[in-house]
Amino acid sequence: MAMKVHIPAFEPMAKCNERLKHGPIDIDLGPDVVKVVRCKDCIYYHPAHILTNNGEEKGYEDMEPEAFDTLGTGLVTSEYGINVGGQCERNRYDADDKTVFCGPDDFCSRGQRREDA
């Protein structure tokens, strides 16, 4: 089944954008398009978390308010643990064993959708 992309017409409101004016555009992507899986929906995604100083893994929502820095970055201070970004576990089993950090809205064509996503 071929995928199609529809781009609605664009009518510029500013004089400087007149060159961008266009009518509706339909693009047929063809049968070779691969569907992607967002990291947050993938079986290999391990969300951002904190590795506490006692070796326990906790989610940010499980941390007490005083653990977070006072700058408002949303990160915990080193007094409480290490901030670990979201990771793709798929690459852990490759020969070079590199950790690939990713955000929940990143995506790739090699992921596998979780059943509950």
C-alpha positions, 0 to 999 in steps of 0.5 A: 500500500502506497503512502501519500502526503497532503500539503494544504494550500498556503496563502501568505499574509506577509509580503516577504512570504509571497514567494512561498504561495502555493495551492494544495500538493499531494505527494505519492511516496510510493510502495518502498516507504518504510513505516517508522516507530517512535522511540516511546512506542518501541520495545527497545526504548529505555526512558530517561531515569536516575541511577541513584547513589545506592545503585537503584534505578528510579524514574524522575517522577519517583524522586523527592522534590529536594533532589532536583537542582534549584536552577529548574533544569529538571535534573537531579543533583549529583548528591542524589544520583546520576541523570541517565538519558533515554536509551535504545537498548537495541544497539547494546547487543551490537558488536561495538556495544555503543549506547545510543541516547534518544528522546521519546519522539525520536524514531527509526525504521529498525524499531519494533512497536510495543503491543500496548503502544 
